[in-house]
Amino acid sequence: MKQIALLILFLAVQPIYAQQYGGPPNKKQENEVGYGKITGKVVDATNNEVIPYATVALIDASGTMKNGTVAADNGTFTLKSIPSGTYTVTISFIGYAPITTDPMVITGKGESYDLGTVSLESGSTELDEVVIEGEKELVEEKVDRLVYNAEQDQTTAGGDAADVLRRVPLLSVDLDGNVSLRGSSNITVLIDNKPSTISASSIGDALKQIPADQIKSVEVITSPSARYDAEGTSGIINIITKKNNLQGMSLDLRSSAGNRGSNLGLRANLRKGRTGFSLGGFGRYGYNIKGKFENTQTLRDTDLNELSTTEQFAETRNNMLFGRYNFGVDHEINKYNWVGISASLGLFNMKNKQDERETNTYSDGILTDYGVANVDMKNLSQQYDINLNYLRTFEEKGKELSILGLYSQNDRTNDFQIANLDTDSYAFESGTKNINDSYNKEITVQLDYVEPIGEKMIFEVGGKNIYRLVNSDYQYLYASEDQNYTETGNNTLSNQFDYTQNITAGYVSYTAEFLKKYSIKAGVRYEHTTIDAEFQNEVGLDIPDYGVLVPSVNLSKKFGGGKTIKFAYNRRIQRPSLEYLNPNIQGSNPLSITQGNPELDPEYTNNFEIALSTYKKGMSLNISAFMRNTNGSIQAVRESRGVDTVYTTYQNIGEEDAYGVSLFSNVKVGEKFMVNGGIDAYYAVLSNNVDNPIYNAKNDGFVISGRMFGSYKFNDQWAAQFFGFVRGNQVQLQGHSTGFYMYSLGINRSFKDDKGSIGIGAENFLTSSLKRRTKVSSPLVDQDNINYMYNTNFKITFSYKIGKLSMNNNRRKGKSIENNDLKGGDSNQGNTEYQ
């Protein structure tokens, strides 16, 4: 067993063996007998503009593809480590007629062939006639972000975005779908560069609405430039979905069924000339999701005398129904003007039941109270997003003006009902019902202007305004044996809360290359926030306006042998979301209630990062180190209410420091087997800075997580993939939560005509349940909570495509708006960003 563990660790930390794509060898290897290289640059024959990401394939005398690569952002490409032989090079790109060079002979003397500038003519190519494809690496390192190409991973089929994010380096996703980046949950999640009110309310809920097989890539932006909102203390996650510029019509059907859930997705595209239409829908139904929990808590008064010890037990059942539907139209008015409009609807319905929850309360070791209750909880929401975007380009390459608009609304219902039962007959005895209807509306307008200065400098300037209106209408009702629920007149328990926020921002950014090997991206952003908050028929809260200046800088240098080193600094802000602000008391468990604080201030964070990417002998390794300091951190404050209730609210009393490293590598063994893995580790130091020793809390410790992904291709039709993730104990201010692990295995068969595929998969199949434990320890409160999840899953996946499409050479992309600005407890780069 020890030898196997060492072997897995060895594979996880090995760099990429990129033989298939000619990864850069060292100088010695280039000059060795039997090796040569071929270079060139790809441009558009009509306007002489570079064509990034063109596919370059090396074909031997037998017609077999022996090597390949994808052109860089500036159109250049290099094929290295070419053995002796006779070869041709085929260069192709969507919407262009491919070109094949004359034969070239590599004699084994280390010679280099420079193809110079290769011009591609516009043309229409049938999709099923394209036989040369460039394969992206699973993970790519950019100047300010890490890109995970999710379409390379088939094990997530039938899942959602949370399943994809578990595979992404630097990220951690727990069993409830809560996401953290380098140990911090203060992140912003964008979908196709756009924010959404549902992700502002709950990142975990938003991820469940996005099907895994519709995700093209995930960008982890650890050092956002000034163009991005100042929100998100640890960074931004941008989920890019699959889109196309195809001429004609297509229909893509995807489905899966398993013992825990099933889903059905449909996507249609139609493009005629300058106008394109897209229509998509995805639904997922989760069932047979069972579990149980155990909770033990001990309360003490301010003199540290024990008040009570309470034990709880319950079986749980969950039903989930998620959906996301969208429609979009884009039109190229002329060569320089583009407009697009899109609308999407998201549905999120989750119902949780606790059957016959038992509660035992002890005082001095004597049972003083015993109760049984059935609990129903509902988390329902509907989300609407409407985007209107206009893009104006100019004759000068890279110069553009964009005006972007967004209307977003999330209507949400968080209700619960407790039915207290007679402990002998289990008949209804009394009941409590909480109704909480809320909504979050956002209206955003953004203007961006990009001005290139020569060939190596870019100047950007822009402005933005976000108007946000949050409302929570909540009430508590009580019933006796007659089950007739009536409202209480207590304003603390029933009221209406209105929260209005307006953010006005402006930024300037500058990008430049200098001294041949250096590049810098620096900028500054200023945001001014005004807030108005009030309860119904009450005097409004006095919350002052505030402004923040946010600088950012990214500096990189390229060395010989494929090495790149990067340094980054940025200052960030994190505003509290509705979850932290909402004064509605969340009391589905009367022994542990939570209430938001509408007077919270934002958090402020300084981030420092240094990263190294290196290539050697066809291999690569990515290592990064970071330091993060947060002041005014929003922390939970717990105290006892009565003799058996823990009351939790939030205050800006915390300070958080984190120091960590991340390592990721990938190994390709021949043409069939690939494995990659990574390790993330950081040391956390937490403090709430409270002078009173009863409430003062400090904690520190290491948090380590690791992941591994592998695939094996048996032949052109059959392939297998596996995935595993493990995270150690998570440090918290007043305790810790235990680690967890997840794993999956899938086998997939593609149809011969490549129109679709069918596969089988299994998740967490070696154990019947996963256990997660959370412990809180303080002078006043001790809690020990254990959750069991029965999530072994077996599934069948299916996909099929209808329609025959041809490629369009229109490569214009509409920009999109981004609101990156709310801290949530669950909790693309635009065209003007140069990588």
C-alpha positions in Angstrom: 0.0 0.0 0.0 2.8 2.3 0.8 4.4 1.7 -2.6 1.1 2.5 -4.3 0.8 5.7 -2.4 4.3 6.8 -3.3 3.6 6.0 -7.0 0.4 8.1 -7.0 2.2 11.0 -5.3 5.0 10.8 -7.9 2.6 11.0 -10.8 0.7 13.9 -9.2 3.7 16.1 -9.1 5.3 15.2 -12.4 5.2 17.9 -15.2 3.5 17.6 -18.5 5.0 15.2 -21.0 3.8 17.0 -24.1 5.3 14.8 -26.8 2.2 14.9 -28.9 2.4 18.7 -29.3 6.1 19.2 -29.4 6.6 20.8 -26.0 9.7 23.0 -25.9 12.8 20.9 -25.3 16.0 22.4 -24.0 18.8 23.7 -26.3 20.8 20.5 -26.0 17.9 18.4 -27.2 17.2 20.7 -30.1 20.7 20.1 -31.4 20.8 16.4 -30.8 21.1 14.1 -33.9 17.6 13.2 -35.2 15.8 16.3 -34.0 14.7 19.5 -35.7 12.1 22.3 -35.5 9.7 24.2 -37.7 8.5 27.7 -37.0 6.1 30.2 -38.7 3.3 32.7 -38.3 -0.4 32.5 -39.4 -2.3 35.5 -40.8 -5.5 36.3 -42.6 -4.8 36.7 -46.3 -7.5 39.5 -46.7 -6.4 41.9 -43.9 -3.1 40.5 -42.8 -4.3 40.2 -39.2 -2.8 37.4 -37.1 -4.9 34.3 -36.6 -4.5 33.0 -33.0 -5.2 29.4 -32.1 -4.8 28.1 -35.7 -4.2 24.3 -35.7 -0.7 23.2 -36.9 -0.3 19.5 -37.7 2.9 17.7 -38.6 2.2 14.8 -41.1 4.8 12.1 -41.9 5.3 10.4 -45.3 2.6 7.8 -44.5 0.0 10.5 -43.9 0.0 9.9 -40.1 -0.2 12.9 -37.8 3.0 12.8 -35.7 3.0 16.1 -33.9 0.9 19.3 -33.6 0.4 22.5 -31.8 -1.9 25.6 -31.7 -0.7 29.0 -32.7 -0.2 31.5 -30.0 -2.1 34.8 -29.5 0.2 36.6 -31.9 -0.2 33.8 -34.6 3.3 32.3 -34.2 3.9 28.6 -33.7 6.8 26.2 -33.1 7.1 22.5 -33.7 10.1 21.0 -31.8 11.7 17.7 -31.1 11.0 16.5 -34.7 12.8 13.2 -35.5 14.5 12.4 -38.8 12.1 11.9 -41.7 10.0 13.6 -44.4 7.1 15.7 -43.3 4.5 18.2 -44.5 2.7 20.8 -42.3 -1.0 21.4 -42.5 -2.4 24.6 -41.1 -6.1 25.2 -40.6 -8.6 27.3 -38.7 -12.4 27.5 -38.5 -13.7 29.5 -41.5 -10.5 29.2 -43.6 -9.3 26.9 -46.3 -6.4 24.7 -44.9 -2.9 24.9 -46.3 -0.4 22.1 -46.7 3.2 22.8 -47.3 5.6 21.1 -49.6 7.5 18.1 -48.1 10.4 18.9 -45.8 13.3 16.6 -45.0 14.6 16.4 -41.4 18.1 14.8 -41.8 19.0 14.7 -38.1 21.4 17.6 -38.1 19.3 19.9 -35.8 18.2 22.1 -38.7 15.3 24.6 -38.4 12.7 25.4 -41.0 11.1 28.8 -40.9 7.9 28.8 -42.9 7.7 32.6 -42.5 4.2 34.1 -42.8 1.5 31.7 -43.8 -1.6 33.3 -45.2 -5.0 31.6 -45.0 -7.8 32.4 -47.4 -11.4 32.6 -46.1 -13.5 29.6 -46.9 -16.4 27.4 -45.8 -15.5 24.0 -44.5 -18.0 21.3 -43.7 -17.7 20.4 -40.0 -17.5 16.6 -40.7 -14.7 17.1 -43.2 -12.3 18.7 -40.7 -9.8 15.9 -39.9 -7.1 17.9 -38.1 -7.9 19.2 -34.7 -5.7 20.9 -32.1 -6.1 19.4 -28.6 -5.8 21.8 -25.8 -4.0 21.0 -22.6 -6.3 20.3 -19.7 -4.8 23.3 -17.8 -3.3 26.4 -19.3 -1.4 29.2 -17.5 -2.1 32.8 -18.6 -0.6 36.1 -17.5 -3.3 36.7 -14.9 -5.3 33.5 -14.7 -5.3 29.7 -14.8 -7.6 28.1 -17.4 -9.1 24.6 -17.0 -10.4 23.2 -20.3 -13.4 21.3 -18.9 -14.5 19.9 -22.2 -11.5 17.5 -22.0 -13.1 15.8 -19.0 -15.9 13.3 -19.5 -16.3 12.1 -15.9 -18.5 15.1 -15.1 -21.2 14.2 -17.7 -24.6 14.3 -16.0 -23.3 16.5 -13.2 -23.3 20.3 -12.6 -20.8 23.1 -12.4 -19.8 22.1 -8.8 -18.6 18.8 -10.2 -16.4 20.6 -12.7 -15.0 23.1 -10.2 -13.8 20.3 -8.0 -11.3 19.4 -10.7 -9.9 22.9 -11.1 -6.5 23.7 -9.5 -6.6 26.2 -6.7 -10.3 25.6 -6.0 -12.0 23.5 -3.3 -15.7 22.6 -3.4 -17.3 20.9 -0.4 -20.1 18.4 -0.3 -22.7 21.2 -0.3 -21.3 22.9 -3.3 -19.6 25.8 -1.4 -16.6 27.0 -3.3 -13.3 28.4 -1.9 -10.2 29.7 -3.7 -7.0 29.2 -1.8 -9.0 28.7 1.4 -11.2 31.8 1.0 -14.9 31.7 0.1 -14.9 35.4 -0.6 -14.9 35.0 -4.4 -17.0 36.1 -7.4 -18.4 33.7 -9.9 -19.2 34.9 -13.4 -21.0 33.0 -16.1 -19.7 33.9 -19.6 -18.1 37.0 -18.1 -21.5 38.0 -16.7 -22.7 38.2 -13.1 -26.0 37.0 -11.9 -28.2 37.8 -9.0 -28.5 34.2 -8.0 -24.7 33.8 -7.7 -24.7 36.9 -5.5 -27.3 35.3 -3.2 -25.7 31.8 -3.2 -22.8 30.6 -5.3 -23.7 27.0 -4.4 -27.2 27.4 -5.7 -26.0 29.0 -8.9 -23.6 26.2 -9.7 -26.4 23.6 -9.5 -28.1 25.3 -12.4 -25.3 24.9 -14.8 -24.9 21.5 -16.5 -21.3 20.2 -16.6 -21.4 19.1 -20.2 -22.2 22.7 -21.3 -19.0 24.1 -19.7 -16.2 24.8 -22.1 -13.6 26.1 -19.6 -13.2 27.6 -16.2 -10.9 30.6 -15.6 -9.5 31.2 -12.2 -8.4 34.9 -12.0 -6.2 35.3 -8.9 -5.1 38.8 -9.7 -7.9 40.7 -11.5 -7.0 43.8 -13.4 -8.6 47.3 -12.8 -11.3 46.5 -15.5 -12.9 44.0 -13.1 -15.0 45.1 -10.1 -13.1 45.5 -6.9 -15.2 42.7 -5.3 -14.0 39.2 -4.5 -11.1 39.3 -2.0 -9.5 36.1 -3.2 -10.3 36.3 -6.9 -12.8 35.6 -9.7 -14.0 32.4 -11.2 -15.3 32.8 -14.7 -17.3 29.8 -16.2 -17.2 29.8 -20.0 -20.1 27.8 -21.7 -20.0 26.3 -25.1 -20.9 28.6 -28.0 -20.2 28.7 -31.7 -20.3 30.8 -34.9 -21.7 28.1 -37.2 -23.6 28.6 -40.4 -26.7 26.5 -40.6 -28.6 24.7 -37.9 -27.8 22.2 -35.2 -29.5 20.4 -32.4 -27.6 18.8 -29.5 -29.3 16.4 -27.1 -27.7 15.2 -23.9 -29.1 13.1 -21.1 -28.2 11.0 -18.1 -30.0 8.8 -15.6 -28.8 7.3 -12.4 -29.9 6.1 -9.0 -29.5 9.6 -7.4 -30.6 11.9 -10.3 -31.4 12.4 -14.0 -31.1 15.2 -16.4 -32.0 16.3 -19.9 -30.5 19.0 -21.9 -31.2 20.5 -25.4 -29.2 23.1 -27.3 -30.1 24.6 -30.7 -28.2 27.0 -32.9 -29.2 28.8 -36.1 -27.0 31.2 -38.0 -27.8 32.7 -41.3 -25.4 35.3 -42.7 -24.7 38.0 -40.2 -27.4 36.9 -37.7 -27.2 34.1 -35.2 -29.8 32.6 -32.9 -29.3 30.3 -29.9 -31.8 28.4 -27.7 -30.9 26.1 -24.9 -32.4 24.4 -22.0 -31.3 22.1 -19.2 -33.2 20.4 -16.4 -31.9 18.2 -13.6 -34.0 16.2 -11.1 -32.4 14.8 -8.0 -34.1 12.1 -6.0 -33.3 9.3 -3.5 -30.9 11.7 -1.8 -30.9 10.5 1.8 -28.7 11.2 4.8 -28.8 11.8 8.6 -27.3 14.1 11.1 -26.2 14.1 14.7 -25.8 17.3 16.7 -24.5 17.8 20.3 -24.1 21.2 21.9 -23.3 22.4 25.4 -24.1 25.9 26.6 -22.5 27.9 29.4 -23.4 31.3 31.0 -21.0 34.2 31.3 -19.8 32.8 34.6 -18.9 29.7 32.6 -21.5 27.6 34.5 -23.0 24.8 32.3 -26.6 25.5 31.4 -27.5 22.4 29.3 -26.3 19.8 26.9 -28.6 18.9 24.0 -28.5 16.0 21.6 -30.3 15.8 18.2 -30.8 13.0 15.7 -32.7 12.9 12.4 -33.0 11.1 9.1 -33.0 13.5 6.1 -34.5 13.4 2.6 -33.8 15.8 -0.2 -35.5 16.4 -3.6 -34.0 18.8 -6.1 -35.2 20.3 -9.4 -32.9 22.7 -11.3 -33.2 24.2 -14.7 -31.6 26.9 -16.8 -33.0 28.1 -20.1 -31.6 30.8 -22.5 -32.3 32.5 -25.8 -29.9 34.8 -27.6 -29.7 36.8 -30.8 -26.6 38.6 -32.2 -26.2 40.6 -35.4 -23.2 42.1 -37.2 -24.6 45.3 -38.5 -21.5 45.9 -40.6 -17.7 45.5 -40.4 -17.4 47.7 -37.3 -20.7 47.4 -35.4 -22.1 44.4 -33.5 -25.1 44.1 -31.3 -26.4 41.2 -29.2 -29.3 40.6 -26.8 -29.8 37.5 -24.6 -32.2 36.4 -22.0 -32.0 33.5 -19.5 -34.3 32.0 -16.9 -33.0 29.9 -14.0 -35.0 27.7 -11.7 -33.8 26.3 -8.4 -36.1 24.2 -6.2 -34.7 22.3 -3.2 -36.8 20.6 -0.6 -35.4 19.1 2.6 -37.2 17.0 5.1 -36.1 15.8 8.6 -38.2 12.9 9.7 -39.0 12.6 13.4 -36.1 14.7 14.6 -35.4 13.8 18.2 -34.2 16.4 20.7 -32.9 15.4 24.2 -31.9 18.1 26.6 -29.9 17.4 29.8 -29.1 19.5 32.8 -26.6 18.1 35.3 -26.8 14.8 33.5 -30.6 14.5 34.0 -33.0 14.5 31.0 -35.1 17.6 31.4 -36.8 17.8 28.0 -37.6 15.4 25.1 -39.2 16.3 21.8 -40.0 14.9 18.4 -40.7 17.0 15.3 -41.0 16.8 11.5 -39.3 19.6 9.6 -39.9 20.8 6.1 -37.5 23.3 4.5 -37.9 24.9 1.1 -35.3 26.9 -0.9 -37.0 28.0 -4.1 -35.9 30.7 -6.6 -36.4 32.1 -10.1 -33.8 34.1 -11.8 -34.1 36.4 -14.8 -31.2 37.9 -16.7 -31.5 40.2 -19.8 -28.3 41.5 -21.5 -28.0 44.1 -24.2 -24.5 44.6 -25.6 -23.1 46.9 -28.3 -19.5 46.7 -29.7 -17.8 49.2 -32.0 -14.5 48.4 -33.6 -12.2 50.5 -35.7 -9.8 50.1 -38.6 -7.0 50.2 -36.1 -6.5 46.7 -34.7 -7.5 46.3 -31.0 -9.3 49.7 -30.8 -12.8 49.3 -29.6 -15.7 50.9 -27.7 -18.4 48.9 -26.0 -21.6 49.7 -24.1 -23.1 47.0 -22.0 -26.4 46.8 -20.1 -27.8 44.2 -17.7 -31.1 43.7 -15.9 -31.0 40.8 -13.4 -33.6 39.7 -10.8 -33.7 36.8 -8.4 -37.0 36.0 -6.7 -36.4 33.7 -3.8 -38.4 31.9 -1.1 -36.8 30.4 2.0 -39.5 28.8 4.1 -39.6 26.2 6.8 -42.2 24.5 8.9 -41.7 22.7 12.2 -44.5 20.3 13.3 -43.9 19.3 17.0 -45.3 15.9 17.7 -46.7 14.2 20.7 -43.9 11.9 22.0 -46.3 9.0 22.6 -48.9 9.1 19.7 -46.7 11.2 17.3 -49.9 13.3 16.6 -49.5 17.0 15.7 -49.2 19.1 18.9 -48.0 22.5 17.8 -46.3 24.2 14.9 -44.0 27.0 13.7 -43.9 28.4 10.2 -41.5 30.9 8.8 -42.2 32.6 5.4 -39.4 34.6 3.8 -40.0 36.0 0.3 -37.1 38.0 -1.0 -35.8 39.4 -4.2 -32.6 40.9 -5.5 -32.8 43.3 -8.5 -29.8 44.8 -10.3 -29.6 47.3 -13.2 -26.1 47.8 -14.6 -24.6 50.0 -17.3 -21.0 49.8 -18.3 -18.8 51.6 -20.9 -15.3 50.5 -21.9 -12.8 52.0 -24.3 -9.6 50.4 -25.5 -6.8 52.3 -27.3 -3.7 50.5 -28.6 -0.5 52.6 -28.5 1.9 51.1 -31.1 2.2 47.3 -31.1 3.2 46.7 -27.5 1.1 49.0 -25.4 -2.6 49.2 -24.6 -4.6 51.9 -22.7 -8.0 51.1 -21.3 -10.5 53.4 -19.6 -14.1 52.8 -18.5 -17.0 53.5 -16.1 -19.8 51.5 -14.6 -22.9 52.0 -12.4 -24.7 49.2 -10.5 -28.1 49.9 -8.9 -29.1 47.1 -6.6 -32.4 46.7 -4.7 -32.7 43.9 -2.1 -36.0 43.2 -0.3 -36.9 40.6 2.4 -40.5 40.2 3.5 -40.6 37.8 6.4 -43.0 36.6 9.0 -43.4 33.9 11.7 -46.7 32.1 12.3 -47.7 29.7 15.1 -50.3 27.0 15.5 -51.7 24.9 18.3 -53.4 21.5 18.0 -56.0 22.9 15.6 -53.2 23.6 13.1 -54.6 27.1 12.4 -51.5 29.2 11.9 -51.7 32.9 13.0 -49.0 35.6 12.7 -47.2 37.1 15.6 -47.3 40.8 16.1 -43.6 40.9 17.1 -41.6 43.2 14.6 -38.5 41.3 15.4 -40.0 38.2 13.9 -42.2 39.7 11.2 -41.3 42.7 9.1 -40.2 43.9 5.7 -36.6 45.0 5.0 -35.5 47.1 2.0 -31.8 47.6 1.2 -30.8 49.9 -1.7 -27.2 50.1 -2.9 -25.6 52.1 -5.7 -22.0 51.7 -6.8 -20.4 54.1 -9.2 -16.9 53.1 -10.5 -14.3 54.2 -13.0 -10.9 52.7 -13.9 -7.8 53.1 -16.1 -5.5 50.3 -17.1 -2.2 50.1 -18.9 -0.6 47.1 -20.6 2.9 47.0 -22.1 5.7 44.8 -23.2 9.3 46.1 -22.7 12.9 44.9 -22.7 11.7 42.0 -25.0 11.0 39.6 -22.2 9.0 41.7 -19.7 5.3 42.5 -19.7 3.3 44.6 -17.2 -0.4 45.1 -16.7 -1.2 47.9 -14.1 -4.2 49.9 -13.3 -6.3 51.6 -10.7 -10.1 51.6 -10.0 -12.2 53.8 -7.8 -15.6 52.8 -6.5 -18.1 54.9 -4.5 -20.9 53.2 -2.7 -24.1 54.7 -1.3 -26.5 52.6 0.9 -30.1 53.2 2.1 -31.7 50.6 4.4 -34.9 50.6 6.3 -37.6 48.4 7.9 -41.3 48.9 7.2 -42.8 51.8 9.2 -39.5 52.3 11.0 -36.8 54.9 10.9 -34.1 54.0 8.3 -30.7 52.8 9.4 -27.9 55.3 9.2 -25.3 53.6 7.0 -22.6 56.0 5.7 -21.3 56.2 2.1 -17.8 55.0 1.4 -15.3 55.0 -1.4 -12.4 52.7 -2.1 -9.3 53.0 -4.3 -8.1 49.7 -5.7 -4.7 49.4 -7.4 -3.5 46.3 -9.2 -0.3 45.3 -11.0 0.8 42.1 -12.8 4.4 41.8 -13.9 5.9 38.8 -15.8 9.2 37.9 -17.3 10.0 35.1 -19.8 13.3 33.2 -19.5 14.9 30.7 -21.8 13.7 27.1 -21.9 10.1 28.0 -21.6 10.2 29.5 -18.1 8.0 32.3 -17.0 7.8 34.1 -13.6 5.0 36.3 -12.6 4.4 38.7 -9.7 1.1 40.3 -8.8 -0.4 42.6 -6.2 -4.0 43.8 -5.8 -6.2 45.3 -3.2 -9.8 44.0 -3.0 -13.1 44.7 -1.3 -15.9 42.4 -0.3 -19.4 43.7 0.4 -21.8 41.6 2.4 -24.5 39.8 0.5 -28.2 39.3 1.5 -27.3 36.2 3.5 -25.3 38.3 5.9 -27.6 41.3 5.8 -31.0 39.6 6.0 -32.6 40.2 9.5 -35.0 37.3 9.1 -34.3 34.7 11.8 -33.3 31.4 10.4 -34.7 29.1 13.0 -35.6 25.8 11.3 -33.6 24.3 14.3 -34.8 26.2 17.4 -31.6 25.2 19.2 -29.4 27.0 16.6 -30.7 30.1 15.1 -29.0 32.7 12.8 -29.8 36.3 12.0 -28.2 38.7 9.6 -26.8 42.1 10.4 -27.9 44.9 8.0 -25.2 47.3 9.4 -22.2 45.3 8.2 -19.3 47.1 6.5 -17.3 45.6 3.7 -14.0 43.7 4.1 -10.7 44.9 2.7 -7.9 42.5 1.5 -4.3 42.9 0.2 -3.1 40.0 -2.1 0.4 39.2 -3.1 1.3 36.4 -5.5 4.4 35.0 -7.2 4.2 32.1 -9.8 6.6 30.1 -11.9 5.8 28.1 -15.0 8.6 26.0 -16.4 9.1 23.6 -19.3 11.9 21.1 -19.6 12.4 18.1 -22.0 8.7 18.3 -23.0 7.4 18.7 -19.5 5.8 21.5 -17.6 5.3 22.4 -13.9 3.3 25.3 -12.4 4.1 26.5 -8.9 2.6 29.5 -7.1 2.9 31.1 -3.7 0.6 33.7 -2.2 0.0 35.8 0.9 -3.4 37.3 1.8 -4.3 39.8 4.6 -8.0 40.7 5.3 -9.1 43.4 7.8 -12.7 43.9 9.0 -13.5 40.3 8.2 -17.1 39.4 8.6 -17.2 36.7 11.3 -19.9 34.7 13.1 -20.6 35.8 16.7 -22.2 33.1 18.9 -23.9 33.4 22.2 -26.4 31.5 24.3 -30.1 32.5 24.4 -32.0 30.9 27.2 -30.7 27.6 28.5 -30.6 25.6 25.2 -30.3 27.9 22.2 -27.3 29.1 20.3 -27.8 32.5 18.6 -25.5 33.4 15.7 -25.1 36.8 14.0 -22.2 38.6 12.1 -19.9 41.5 12.8 -16.8 43.1 11.2 -14.4 41.9 13.9 -12.1 39.5 12.2 -8.6 39.5 10.8 -7.5 36.8 8.5 -4.0 36.0 7.2 -3.1 33.2 4.8 0.2 32.0 3.4 0.2 29.2 0.9 1.6 27.4 -2.1 0.0 25.5 -5.0 1.6 23.0 -7.3 0.1 21.5 -10.5 1.6 19.1 -13.1 0.5 16.9 -15.9 2.1 13.8 -17.5 1.3 12.3 -20.9 2.6 8.8 -21.4 2.6 8.0 -25.1 -0.5 8.8 -27.1 -3.1 7.0 -24.9 -2.5 7.7 -21.2 -2.6 11.1 -19.4 -2.6 11.8 -15.7 -2.3 15.1 -13.8 -2.5 16.1 -10.2 -2.0 19.0 -7.9 -1.5 19.9 -4.2 -2.7 23.1 -2.5 -1.6 24.0 0.9 -1.9 27.1 3.1 -1.4 28.2 6.7 -4.3 30.2 8.1 -4.2 32.6 11.0 -7.6 33.8 12.3 -8.5 36.2 15.0 -11.7 38.2 16.0 -9.8 41.0 17.9 -12.4 41.0 20.7 -10.9 42.2 24.1 -13.5 40.3 26.3 -11.8 36.9 26.9 -15.2 35.2 26.9 -15.8 36.2 23.3 -12.2 36.4 22.1 -11.2 33.7 19.6 -8.0 32.8 17.7 -7.0 29.8 15.6 -4.4 28.8 13.1 -3.3 25.7 11.2 -2.5 24.1 7.9 -5.1 23.2 5.3 -4.0 20.8 2.6 -5.9 19.4 -0.4 -5.0 17.4 -3.5 -6.6 16.1 -6.7 -5.8 13.7 -9.5 -7.3 13.2 -12.9 -6.4 10.7 -15.5 -7.7 9.3 -18.9 -6.8 6.4 -21.1 -7.9 6.1 -24.7 -8.3 2.4 -25.8 -9.0 3.3 -29.4 -10.9 5.9 -31.5 -14.2 4.9 -29.9 -13.5 3.8 -26.3 -12.0 5.8 -23.5 -11.9 5.8 -19.7 -11.4 8.6 -17.2 -11.0 8.8 -13.4 -10.9 11.6 -10.8 -10.2 11.9 -7.2 -10.1 14.8 -4.7 -9.3 14.9 -1.0 -9.2 17.8 1.5 -7.8 17.8 5.0 -9.3 19.5 8.1 -10.5 23.0 7.5 -9.5 25.6 10.1 -12.2 27.8 11.5 -12.2 30.7 13.9 -13.7 28.7 16.7 -13.0 25.1 15.7 -12.6 23.1 12.5 -14.4 20.9 10.1 -13.1 17.5 9.1 -11.8 16.7 5.7 -13.6 14.7 3.0 -12.9 12.9 -0.3 -14.7 12.2 -3.6 -13.9 10.1 -6.6 -15.4 8.9 -9.8 -14.8 6.6 -12.8 -16.3 6.7 -16.2 -16.2 4.7 -19.5 -17.4 6.3 -22.7 -17.9 5.1 -26.3 -18.2 7.5 -29.2 -20.4 6.6 -32.2 -18.4 5.9 -35.4 -19.9 9.0 -37.2 -18.9 11.1 -34.1 -22.5 12.3 -33.8 -22.8 11.3 -30.2 -21.7 9.0 -27.4 -22.9 6.7 -24.6 -21.2 6.0 -21.4 -21.4 4.7 -17.8 -20.1 6.2 -14.6 -19.8 5.6 -10.9 -19.2 8.0 -8.1 -18.1 7.3 -4.5 -18.8 3.6 -5.0 -16.4 2.1 -2.5 -18.3 3.3 0.6 -22.0 3.5 1.5 -21.8 7.1 2.9 -19.5 10.1 3.4 -19.2 11.6 6.9 -18.4 15.3 7.6 -17.9 16.6 11.1 -17.9 20.3 12.2 -16.8 21.2 15.7 -17.1 24.6 17.4 -15.4 25.3 20.7 -15.6 28.5 22.8 -16.1 29.5 26.5 -19.8 29.8 26.0 -20.6 27.2 23.3 -19.4 23.8 22.3 -21.0 22.2 19.2 -20.3 18.9 17.5 -22.2 18.3 14.3 -22.0 15.2 12.1 -23.6 14.8 8.7 -23.8 11.6 6.8 -24.4 11.7 3.0 -25.4 8.6 1.1 -24.1 9.7 -2.3 -22.9 6.6 -4.1 -24.1 7.1 -7.6 -24.2 5.0 -10.8 -25.3 6.6 -14.0 -25.7 6.2 -17.8 -24.9 9.2 -20.1 -26.1 9.8 -23.6 -25.5 12.5 -26.2 -26.5 13.0 -29.8 -26.1 15.7 -32.4 -28.5 16.5 -35.3 -27.7 18.8 -38.1 -24.9 19.4 -40.6 -23.0 22.6 -40.1 -20.4 24.7 -41.9 -17.9 27.0 -40.3 -18.3 30.8 -40.4 -15.2 33.0 -40.5 -16.8 35.6 -38.3 -14.6 35.7 -35.2 -16.2 38.7 -33.6 -17.2 38.3 -30.0 -19.5 40.4 -28.0 -18.3 41.7 -24.7 -20.2 41.1 -21.6 -20.9 42.8 -18.3 -19.5 41.7 -15.0 -20.7 42.5 -11.5 -18.1 40.9 -9.2 -19.1 42.4 -5.9 -20.9 40.5 -3.1 -19.6 38.4 -0.3 -21.8 35.2 -0.1 -21.4 32.7 2.7 -21.9 29.8 0.2 -19.7 31.0 -1.3 -13.4 35.7 -19.5 -11.6 37.5 -19.8 -13.1 40.2 -22.0 -11.8 41.0 -25.4 -9.7 43.9 -24.1 -7.6 41.7 -21.8 -4.4 40.7 -23.5 -2.9 37.4 -22.4 
